[in-house]
Amino acid sequence: MATPFIAGVAVAAVALAGRYGVRAWQAYKARPPAARMRRFYEGGFQSTMTRREAALILGIRETATPDKVREAHRKVMVANHPDAGGSHYLASKINEAKDVMLGKTKGSGSAF
């Protein structure tokens, strides 16, 4: 007589565990993506910007396509634009980095 009762309790326990597992999986899949810790360029700017430094400023590879360079420039510039509280100096360095990556370097460098 106790066997059907134990079987019923076991089935109920498995059902509850399954329900909990499905809800936990759905919550895991619905969570926003976690920001990965990125290592940023820690050094100061060089007197003449190199392609490596320009790629580090824009957060792209040195071999990035022109479309990737423009997209990265836009994202970094939106975050650091002087009209939105950013620095004029950083904005000029970001623009210089884009010019270096696209091969449009000016001999004078940045305005600062």
BELZI-V869667 format. One record per residue. N is the residue number from 1. RES is the residue in one letter. OMEGA is omega in degrees with one decimal (none if undefined). Layout:
N,RES,OMEGA / N,RES,OMEGA
//
This chain:
1,M,-178.8 / 2,A,-177.4 / 3,T,177.4 / 4,P,178.3 / 5,F,179.6 / 6,I,178.3 / 7,A,178.6 / 8,G,178.4 / 9,V,178.9 / 10,A,178.9 / 11,V,178.9 / 12,A,179.2 / 13,A,178.4 / 14,V,179.6 / 15,A,178.3 / 16,L,178.7 / 17,A,177.5 / 18,G,178.6 / 19,R,178.5 / 20,Y,179.6 / 21,G,179.2 / 22,V,179.3 / 23,R,178.7 / 24,A,178.7 / 25,W,179.0 / 26,Q,177.5 / 27,A,178.3 / 28,Y,-178.9 / 29,K,-176.7 / 30,A,-177.5 / 31,R,177.8 / 32,P,-179.8 / 33,P,-179.4 / 34,A,178.2 / 35,A,177.9 / 36,R,177.8 / 37,M,178.8 / 38,R,177.1 / 39,R,-177.1 / 40,F,179.8 / 41,Y,-173.9 / 42,E,-175.2 / 43,G,174.2 / 44,G,-179.6 / 45,F,176.6 / 46,Q,-177.7 / 47,S,173.8 / 48,T,-174.7 / 49,M,176.8 / 50,T,178.9 / 51,R,178.3 / 52,R,179.6 / 53,E,178.7 / 54,A,178.7 / 55,A,178.0 / 56,L,179.6 / 57,I,-178.1 / 58,L,178.3 / 59,G,-179.5 / 60,I,176.3 / 61,R,179.1 / 62,E,-177.8 / 63,T,-176.8 / 64,A,178.3 / 65,T,178.1 / 66,P,177.7 / 67,D,177.0 / 68,K,179.2 / 69,V,-179.5 / 70,R,179.1 / 71,E,178.7 / 72,A,178.5 / 73,H,-179.2 / 74,R,-178.8 / 75,K,-178.4 / 76,V,-178.8 / 77,M,177.1 / 78,V,-179.0 / 79,A,-173.8 / 80,N,-176.2 / 81,H,-179.0 / 82,P,178.7 / 83,D,179.5 / 84,A,177.1 / 85,G,179.3 / 86,G,-176.6 / 87,S,175.6 / 88,H,-179.8 / 89,Y,178.9 / 90,L,178.7 / 91,A,179.0 / 92,S,178.1 / 93,K,177.6 / 94,I,177.2 / 95,N,178.3 / 96,E,178.3 / 97,A,177.4 / 98,K,179.9 / 99,D,179.2 / 100,V,-178.1 / 101,M,179.4 / 102,L,178.5 / 103,G,-179.9 / 104,K,-175.9 / 105,T,174.3 / 106,K,-175.9 / 107,G,-172.8 / 108,S,-177.3 / 109,G,-178.0 / 110,S,-179.6 / 111,A,-175.8 / 112,F,none
//
